[in-house]
Amino acid sequence: MKQRYNRKAKFYSITKSGLRQLARETEDWERISGVIGRVLRLAGQRS
């Protein structure tokens, strides 16, 4: 498959350790964003 400017497209695959890291980081992000969301909701209720 070729992209614009006559360059071949590069395809990458994720390793098992990469999948584990992605799962950990996804869980961390969901936890952190949930806490931030709760803080913002509480701050909005006080205003």
N, C-alpha and C positions, 0 to 999 in steps of 0.2 A: 504494500500500500504506500502510495506516495502522497506527500503533502504539497502545499504550495512551494514554489521555488525548487522543485525537483529533489527534495530531500526525503529520505525514507523515514517513515514513522517509527518511533521506538516504543516498544511494549515492555513493561516490567511486570514481574510477578512478585507477590509478597511471600516471604519465608514464614515458617511456623513460628519462629521467635518474633518476627515482625507482627504476626497476627496477635500473639500474646501481648506484645507491647501496645499495640493498637487497642486491644480490649481493656488493658489497664488504664491507658490514657483516656479512653472513652468513659470508663466508670468514674475516674477522677473529675473529668469535665462535667459529667452529669451531676455529681455530688456538689461541686463548687458552684455551678450555675444555679442549682436548686437553692442553695444557701443564699446566694446573691438575690435570687428572685423573692425569697421569703423576706429578706431584709428590706428590699425595695417596697414590697407590699405593706410591711409594717410601717415603714417611713411614710408611705402614702396615706395610711389610715390616721396617722398622728397629725397630718397637716390640716 
